[in-house]
């Protein structure tokens, strides 16, 4: 099999690299933290340029465009013509389009491929990928993406994938913050939260947060390892910048900006964004939504 490179081996990138290794791909990896490549079964290399020298397809899983840009420029110094770079980060579409032009000048294909589903989906290989770029190039790398994703949606030209990811992440942020608020209120009101969630998920308030996150959180499982509150705030900020460029009013961004910014201020910035419910609980006087285990005796 062709060697695949992965740059950025954190919560998401590490899980995706492990999926590729387990699927039989030869994987070379680079991360600033020593040992991460070996931890997921990849061969560690010393720079993005070295990754590109070793791999015909390079996947990026990085925090934002300020990190992506220097990594890609280093990578391009080692990339042979015909290399494909797939940016799985959540990044600025404007930056993505500019980087794609730099890559094209070196005969390197650049695809933006926003991912959704969180750490659990990365672990299972059931991510949703929103791809932008040349359709033939997207089709060519589908075998690489197959161990990572249940579905790959081609949204359009370069930049379309990251645009779709920002729109998706905004909805994710809104529903997570709003559901966290409702759970804290339900707890203060004395409701049984398992029953409340069952009612919400059978009604019009249902969301990914209510059906996939909070049934676990009320049992004490915060699904650690996913997007942090600090990164969620970054994503919503990128969303508002995108809407400003599109000339579309953003009337609903204040809620998640306030919620996740508050969580970061209270010390939850670098843990999973699901902990926003604890930050809201702190402001409500120390509320925690974990429910006692009920036992039935015969």
C-alpha positions in Angstrom: 0.0 0.0 0.0 1.0 3.6 -0.6 2.5 5.4 2.5 0.2 7.9 4.1 1.5 10.8 6.2 -0.3 12.3 9.1 0.7 15.6 10.6 -0.9 16.4 14.0 -1.4 13.4 16.2 -3.6 14.8 19.0 -7.1 13.7 20.0 -8.4 13.4 16.5 -5.3 13.0 14.4 -3.9 10.2 16.6 -7.1 8.3 16.4 -7.3 8.6 12.6 -3.6 7.5 12.3 -4.3 4.5 14.4 -7.3 3.6 12.2 -5.0 3.8 9.1 -2.4 1.6 10.8 -4.9 -1.0 11.8 -6.3 -1.0 8.2 -2.8 -2.0 6.9 -1.5 1.4 5.7 2.1 2.3 6.2 1.9 5.6 8.2 4.5 8.2 8.8 3.6 10.9 11.4 4.8 14.2 12.7 3.8 15.9 15.9 5.6 18.5 18.1 5.1 16.1 21.1 7.7 13.3 21.0 6.2 9.8 21.2 2.8 10.5 19.7 3.6 8.8 16.4 4.9 5.7 18.1 1.9 5.6 20.4 -0.4 5.1 17.4 1.8 2.7 15.6 3.2 5.2 13.0 6.8 5.9 12.1 7.9 9.3 13.5 9.6 11.7 11.2 11.1 15.1 12.1 9.3 17.6 10.0 6.3 18.2 7.7 8.7 18.4 4.7 10.0 14.9 5.6 6.5 13.6 5.8 5.8 14.9 2.3 9.1 13.3 1.0 7.9 9.9 2.4 4.1 10.0 1.6 2.1 10.6 -1.6 -0.9 11.5 0.5 -0.6 13.7 3.6 -3.4 14.3 6.1 -3.4 17.3 8.4 -5.2 17.4 11.7 -4.2 20.8 13.3 -5.9 23.4 15.5 -6.4 26.3 13.1 -5.1 28.2 10.1 -2.3 29.9 12.1 -0.8 26.5 12.6 -1.8 25.0 9.2 -0.2 27.8 7.2 3.5 27.3 8.3 3.1 23.5 8.3 1.8 23.5 4.7 4.6 25.8 3.5 7.2 23.6 5.1 5.5 20.5 3.7 5.5 21.9 0.2 9.3 22.1 0.2 9.4 18.4 0.4 6.4 17.4 -1.7 6.8 15.9 -5.1 4.5 16.8 -8.0 1.3 14.7 -7.7 1.3 14.7 -3.9 -2.2 15.2 -2.3 -2.6 17.2 0.9 -5.9 16.6 2.8 -6.6 19.2 5.5 -8.9 17.7 8.1 -8.5 20.7 10.4 -11.2 23.3 11.1 -9.7 26.3 9.3 -10.5 29.6 7.6 -11.8 28.9 4.1 -10.0 32.1 2.9 -6.7 30.7 4.2 -7.5 27.3 2.6 -8.1 28.8 -0.8 -4.8 30.7 -0.6 -2.8 27.6 0.5 -4.4 25.6 -2.3 -3.1 28.1 -4.9 0.4 27.8 -3.4 0.1 24.0 -3.6 -1.2 24.1 -7.2 1.9 26.1 -8.2 3.9 23.0 -7.2 1.5 20.6 -8.9 0.3 19.4 -5.4 -3.4 18.8 -5.0 -4.9 20.5 -1.9 -8.2 19.3 -0.5 -10.1 20.7 2.5 -12.0 18.0 4.4 -13.8 19.0 7.5 -14.6 16.2 9.9 -17.6 15.7 12.2 -18.5 13.1 14.8 -15.9 13.7 17.5 -13.4 11.4 19.2 -15.8 8.5 19.4 -16.5 8.5 15.7 -12.7 8.9 15.0 -12.1 5.8 17.2 -14.7 3.8 15.3 -14.0 5.1 11.8 -17.5 6.5 11.4 -16.6 10.2 10.9 -18.6 12.4 8.4 -16.2 14.2 6.1 -17.1 17.4 4.2 -14.7 17.8 1.3 -13.8 20.6 -1.0 -11.6 20.5 -4.0 -11.3 18.8 -7.4 -13.8 16.0 -7.6 -11.4 13.6 -9.2 -8.8 14.2 -6.5 -11.5 13.6 -3.8 -12.4 10.3 -5.5 -8.8 9.3 -5.7 -8.2 9.6 -1.9 -11.4 7.8 -0.9 -9.5 4.6 -0.2 -7.4 6.5 2.3 -10.5 8.0 3.9 -12.4 4.7 4.0 -11.0 3.5 7.4 -11.8 7.0 8.9 -15.3 7.9 7.7 -18.7 6.4 7.2 -19.5 9.1 4.6 -17.6 11.6 2.5 -19.6 14.5 1.0 -18.1 16.5 -1.8 -19.3 20.0 -1.2 -17.6 21.8 -4.2 -14.3 23.5 -4.9 -11.5 24.2 -2.5 -12.8 26.0 0.6 -16.3 24.4 0.4 -15.3 21.7 2.8 -14.1 24.1 5.5 -17.1 26.4 4.9 -19.5 23.5 5.5 -17.5 22.5 8.6 -17.8 25.9 10.1 -21.6 25.9 9.5 -21.8 22.4 11.1 -19.7 23.4 14.1 -21.8 26.5 14.7 -24.9 24.3 15.0 -22.9 21.9 17.2 -21.9 24.8 19.5 -25.4 26.2 19.8 -27.1 22.9 20.6 -24.4 21.9 23.1 -24.5 25.2 25.0 -28.3 25.3 24.9 -28.8 21.7 26.0 -26.2 22.2 28.8 -28.2 25.2 30.1 -31.5 23.2 29.9 -29.9 20.3 31.9 -28.7 22.6 34.7 -32.2 24.2 34.8 -33.8 20.8 34.9 -31.6 19.7 37.7 -32.4 22.9 39.7 -36.1 22.3 39.0 -35.9 18.8 40.5 -36.7 16.9 37.3 -35.3 13.4 36.7 -32.9 14.2 33.9 -33.0 10.8 32.3 -36.7 11.2 31.9 -36.3 14.7 30.7 -33.9 13.6 28.1 -36.2 10.9 26.9 -39.0 13.5 26.5 -36.7 15.9 24.7 -35.4 13.2 22.4 -39.0 12.2 21.5 -40.0 15.8 20.9 -39.0 18.9 18.9 -36.0 19.8 21.2 -34.0 16.7 20.1 -30.4 17.3 18.9 -27.1 15.5 18.6 -26.2 17.0 22.1 -29.4 15.7 23.7 -29.4 12.3 22.0 -25.7 11.4 21.9 -23.9 13.5 24.6 -26.1 14.2 27.6 -27.4 10.6 28.1 -23.7 9.8 28.8 -22.9 13.0 30.7 -25.7 12.4 33.2 -24.1 9.1 34.0 -20.8 10.8 34.6 -19.1 10.1 31.2 -18.1 13.4 29.6 -16.8 11.7 26.5 -13.3 13.1 27.2 -10.9 13.6 24.3 -13.0 15.7 21.9 -13.1 19.4 21.0 -12.2 21.7 23.8 -14.2 24.8 24.9 -11.3 27.0 23.7 -11.4 25.4 20.3 -15.2 25.6 20.2 -14.9 29.4 20.8 -12.4 29.6 18.0 -14.7 27.7 15.6 -17.7 30.0 16.4 -15.4 33.1 15.9 -14.4 31.7 12.4 -18.1 31.2 11.7 -18.9 34.9 12.5 -16.1 36.0 10.3 -17.4 33.8 7.5 -20.9 35.2 7.8 -19.5 38.8 7.8 -17.7 38.0 4.5 -20.9 36.5 3.0 -23.0 39.5 4.1 -25.2 37.3 6.2 -26.3 38.5 9.7 -25.2 36.3 12.6 -27.9 36.8 15.2 -27.3 33.6 17.2 -23.6 33.5 17.8 -23.6 35.4 21.1 -24.9 32.5 23.1 -22.2 30.0 22.3 -19.5 32.6 22.3 -20.6 33.6 25.9 -21.0 30.0 27.0 -17.7 28.6 25.9 -15.8 31.8 26.6 -17.2 31.6 30.1 -16.2 28.0 30.4 -12.6 28.8 29.4 -12.5 31.7 31.9 -13.6 29.4 34.7 -10.8 26.9 33.9 -12.5 24.5 31.5 -10.9 25.9 28.3 -8.6 23.0 27.6 -10.9 20.1 28.5 -13.7 18.7 26.3 -16.4 21.3 25.5 -19.1 19.1 27.1 -17.7 20.4 30.4 -19.5 23.7 29.6 -22.4 22.1 31.6 -20.2 22.2 34.7 -19.2 25.8 34.0 -22.9 26.7 33.8 -23.5 24.7 37.0 -20.8 26.6 38.8 -22.6 29.9 38.0 -25.8 28.3 39.2 -24.3 27.7 42.6 -22.4 24.4 42.1 -25.0 22.3 40.2 -23.9 19.0 38.8 -26.2 17.0 36.6 -25.0 13.5 37.3 -27.9 11.4 38.4 -27.8 8.8 41.2 -27.9 5.2 40.1 -31.3 3.7 40.9 -31.6 0.1 42.0 -34.5 -2.2 42.0 -34.8 -4.8 44.7 -37.0 -7.9 44.3 
